[in-house]
Amino acid sequence: MGTLTEATRLTAADQGFVVELDSAWEGWGPAGGYLAAIALRAAGLSVPEGHRPVTLSAQFLAKAERRTALVRVDIGKQGGSSQVNVSLWQLERCFFQAQIWTTSRALGPHEIGPAMPDVPAAAGLETLESHFGRLGRKLVTFWANLECRPVEFRAPGGPRPRTRRLQRWYQFRHEPATADIFANAGRVAVLIDANIWAAHWRMLDREPDYAGPSLDLTIAFHDPATLSDWLLLDAESEVAIDGIVHATGRVWTADGRLVATGGGNCLVVPFRPGDRLGGPG
């Protein structure tokens, strides 16, 4: 199992880059946030030095296989602010695409309205693995990369929670600190994408008979320059209708800096006979 930094490592190729998709970052196939992290690393290698990510808008077009993927980069605009189109391919099929804005600009207002939620520190909370262990269940492979400590755990059908918000502390296991702002943005993408489904799952009255693979993901990056070991994800899924699950969320550092705001949609896919039930990702 590789760290996110290792699992998103790119090698230069004729048409862009290649990457070996790591099975450790799978849920119902390669996790959407993991693919977004690859795209962000490719963007960081393609824009002028000193740029930082501003926004990501990604679409998940097909399920990827556990094999090498080609990462193509097309520069839509180059300058003080740049726009990059990144697509991932296998066997001449595009399975993921993202539009990423970056900038080196820093002048202008500095105003942050939202306040970090007042929640207990991570150290005093029980791990997600422990909660699932009491239910006699195991988490899918993806979650082994993260230490997760829910502020308030609830499985479908359990007692009604005090709040609809999904609030969890996360730490990337064995992931050293990095000054690579695009790699840090990739960690944020992993958290926001994974918790679209988790926020929905937490509020269900019974175990779902369907999966929720990622359909799209949109993130605005505010301050991902230096991340703390622990990151707080504060998310909510208020809408699930006509085959689509929607959720939004924010990521905060332990010292109260707002790192990013984002959200996206999951596509409801009914289980076939023999498929496993869906946990939080």
Residue, then its C-alpha position, 0 to 999 in steps of 0.5 A: m500500500g502506497t501513500l497518496t504521494e507515492a500513489t499519485r507519482l507521475t512519470a513523464a511520457d510522450q503524451g503527458f504523464v503515466v501513473e500506476l493506479d494503486s489498488a489501495w485507494e479503491g472503494w467501488g473502483p479507484a476513489g474519485g478523490y484519488l483520481a482528482a489528486i492525480a490530476l492536481r499533481a499533473a496540473g502542478l507540474s504543468v503551470p508556472e512556478g509559484h502557482r497554487p490551485v484555485t478550483l477543480s471541476a472534475q467528471f468521472l466518465a467510466k470505471a478505471e482498471r487496476r493498471t497504468a493510466l495515461v495522464r494528458v494535460d492541455i493548457g487552456k490559458q497560461g499566465g498569472s492565472s492559468q487554466v489546465n484540462v487534465s484527462l486520464w486514459q486507459l486503452e484509448r478511453c477517457f475515464f476521468q477529466a478535470q478543469i483546474w484553475t491556478t494562479s500566482r496572484a495574491l493581492g486583494p481582500h482577505e475575508i473569511g466568513p465561516a467559523m470552524p465548528d466547535v468540536p472535540a479534538a481528535a485525540g479524545l474520539e474513537t476511531l472509525e475502525s473501532h465503531f465498525g468493529r463493534l458492528g462486526r463489519k470491516l471498512v473497504t480497502f480505501w479507509a486503511n489509508l486514513e485514520c478517521r475519528p468521527v465526532e458523532f458516529r451513526a450507522p443507518g438505522g441507529p439512534r438519530p444524531r444530534t446534528r445532520r452534519l458529518q464531522r470527522w477528523y482525518q489524518f493520512r497514515h504514513e504521509p509525511a508533511t510536504a511543501d507541495i501545495f498541489a499534493n496538499a490539494g490532492r489530500v483535500a480532494v480525497l476527503i471531500d469526495a469520500n464524504i459525499w457518500a459518507a454524509h448520505w449513508r450516515m442519515l439513512d434509516r436502513e442499510p442501502d441496497y445501492a452503491g454511490p460511485s462519484l459522478d462529479l466533484t467541485i472544489a474551491f481551494h482557499d488555503p492548502a499551503t501548509l496542512s496540519d496532521w489532523l484535518l476536520l471535514d464538516a459535510e452535509s448531504e441534504v438532497a438525494i433525489d431521482g438517482i443522485v446523492h448530493a453533498t457539500g463540505r468544508v475542510w479545516t486545519a487543526d488550528g482553524r484555517l479554512v482549507a477548501t470548500g467543495g461538494g459533488n454528486c454520487l450516482v445511485v447504482p442498485f446492487r446486484p445479487g451477491d454485491r456487498l452492502g455499502g459502508p461509508g465509501 
